[in-house]
Amino acid sequence: MIACMMTSILYLHIAGGAAALLSMLIPLVTKKGGLAHRRAGWVFVSGMTIVSITALLLAGVRWVSDPTPRGREAGAFLFFVAILTATSVSAGVRVLRAKTRTTAHRHPWDLGLPALLTASSIAAAAYGLTTGNHLFTAFSIIGMLGGGGQLAYWRTPPSHPMHWWFEHMNSMLGACIAATTAFLVVNSGRLGLETFSLIVWLAPTIVGVPTIAIWTRYYRRKFSPATRRASTASATV
């Protein structure tokens, strides 16, 4: 009975991941805020939400039931990665509902998830440094940066009128990195790589983080007061 249930959850996990992968490029290349962007974005969010919830269940069961230390370690790591992914997806949606805020935001959900991620990252770092597991250590840094950054964002009054744009973009691109990482991990055997090797898990992040930085810089320039004044002046000539 339990095995059948876990198989169903696994299939649901795969379906959610497939939906996320098939839809994630559309919001990147279509008009921001347009119909295609919004519809594909919700498909991506729905898929990644399913992935996160089912991953938590699958990883939790593996950690509890796997008789081998390596299996339990894998379950704990995947549980941590699921928290990391869920936090990014949640922030990407929630910031759109707080566009007009001018003060610090203290909703328990929005502070609770990054706080959980930060605490989990500290635990992962401690485990990684103690056991020499570089995968735990590397992802603990990613988790601390993500969790700490979100806590700072929510607890600080916005300093830019387009604050929500940058946070939405960063969070959703972070979720895209997570989806790409999962796809690479699942297919690592076909590439002749070990499932839990550092290169498999970190390659999308190594490529994606500089891309996010470049894209953020581009939009910060686009939304800067100087650029807006120049655009307005050109339109009136």
Secondary structure as UniProt FT lines:
FT   HELIX           2..23
FT   HELIX           25..29
FT   TURN            32..33
FT   HELIX           35..65
FT   HELIX           69..94
FT   HELIX           95..98
FT   TURN            99..100
FT   HELIX           108..131
FT   HELIX           134..155
FT   TURN            161..162
FT   HELIX           163..186
FT   HELIX           188..191
FT   TURN            195..196
FT   HELIX           198..222
FT   HELIX           225..236
//
